[in-house]
């Protein structure tokens, strides 16, 4: 399966967002509690769909069932401008009952029908991470996006396991600072 540069970058951001929700400052598992909070704030979160889709998509974590993986894998190779609307995934992807009401809120928003495809794709990648290797040299730029290819090769996202690895020279703080800078925030010095 080939990932488009769009989904390659978003996959890392989605995983980082989930990692941030997993535990509190004392190391206690608070994922369910934090996901419930995110889900209760979906009316506000939809305003961030375009700017930070990964922050909204986590509200749908474990909310999709994938009946036709090949359909998802096809769309994961597409850029954001080529994604279909949610209705195109009928029969290939289904929502868990609890996620259907969240989806209705999202679908009423401009861009909501395409965002639901993005959310499903990110969750599919999370569930099937072994199927989504990093693009090979030059693959990330197959749409002529050489900058994305350089970015992918030079700075891959850091998972929680990577951050805990004493042999890893980068830290979660570095990965977070890089991600925030990519999102348009100033770096702290």
N, C-alpha and C positions, 0 to 999 in steps of 0.2 A: 504494500500500500504506500502510495506517495502522499505526503502531506504538503499542502500549499504553505508558502511562507506565512500566510495569515493564521492558519491553524497551528503551525509549528510554534509561533510566538504565543498565541493564546493558550495553548496547552500548558506551557510553563507558568503563565500567569494564573491560570485556573488552579493548577496544582499548588502554587504558592498561596493562593487565597484559601484553599481548603486546609493547607498546613497551618495557616494562621488561626483558623477556627478550632483546631483540634484540642488544644490544651490552654489552660490559663497560666498565670505567672507562677503558680505553685506546681505546675506539671499535671494537674488533674484533667481528665478527659471531659471536655465540655462541648464536644462537637454537636450533640443533639440539641442542647440548650441554645447554642449560638445559631444553629440552623433554624430552629423555631423562631428565634428573634428576627433573623433575616426574612423568613417567610411572612412574618407578621408586618414587616415593613415594605412589602412588595410594592405598594402604592407609591411610596417615595423612591424606592430603588429603580423603578422603571425609567426615571429621569436620567439614569446613568447608563442605560443600555448601549448607547452609541460610544460614549467616551471610555467606559470601563466594563465591557460586557462580562468579563470574568467575575466581577463583583456581584452582578445580578444573577448570573447563571448558577452560582453555588446554591441559590435558593431552591433550585431544582435537583440538587444532588440526590441520587437514588430515586428520581421521579420518573424515569423513562424505562420502557421495555423495548428491546430491539428485536423485532421479528425477522428483519431482512438486513443483516449486517452489510451485505454488498452495497446496498443503497447508501448507507452511512459512509462507507469507505469511498464511494464515488464522490460524495459531496465534500469529504475531507481533503480531496485533492484540488478543490476549487477555491478561488479567491472570494473575498467578501462580496464583490460586485456580481458574482455569478451564482449566488445561492438562491434557491427557490423560496417560496413562502411555505409556511407550516403545512398547509393543506396538501402539498405535493408529497409529504411523507406519510400520508394516510396508508395504513396497511404495513408500512415498514417500521414505524415507531408508534408506540402507544404511551400514554401518560398513566401513571399510577393514579388511582382515584383522588388522593389528597392533593396531587399536583394539578389536577384539572382546573380547580378554582383559581390557583395562581396563574395558570396559563390564560384564563379568561381575562384577568386584569392586564396581563402583558399584551395579549392580542388586540385589545382596544386601543393601544398606543400606536402612533405612527412608527413604523419600523418593527413593531412587535411580531408580525408573522415571520419575518426573516430572522429576528432575534431568537425565536423558539427553535429554529433550525440550528443556529449557532449553539444554543444551550444544549440541545440534544447531542450535537457533534462533540462538544467538550466533555459531556458525561460519557459518551461512547469511548472517547479517547482515554478517559480516566479508568473506565472499567476494563478496557482492552489495551492497556499501556504497552504491553509487549508487542502489539501489532503496529505500533507507531514509532519506528526508529527515526532518528534524526536524518534529514535529507543528506545524501552524499554530496561531496564537493560538486558544485555547479547545479545540483538539483533544485536547491532552494531558489535559485535565480531563473528557473525555467520560464517564468513570465517576464524576463528581462529585468528582474529586480536584483541587481548585483549587490546593492547595499544590504538587502535582507540576507543574502547568502553570506556576506562578510560578517554580518551581525551574528548569524547562527553559528558560524565557525569560531568566532572570537569569544563569544560570551553566552554560554548555555546556562539555563536556569539552574538554580541550586535547590535540591530537595532537602527535606528535613534530615534524611539519612546522610546525604552528602555533607551537610553542615556539621553533623556529629562526628564525621570521619576525621580523625586526627591527621591523616595524610592529605587532606584536602586543604589547599592553600587559601581558598576563598572562604568567606564566612557568610552566614545568612544576612548579616548587616550589609555586606558589600552587595549581595544579590538584591536586597531590598532597596538599597540606595540607587543601584543601577535601574531597577524597575521603576522607581518613582521618578527618576530623571527622564526615563523614556516616556513616562506618562505626562511629563511637562512640569514637574515640581523641581524646585531648586535643590541642589545637593547641600547637605550639611557639611561644613568643613571642620 
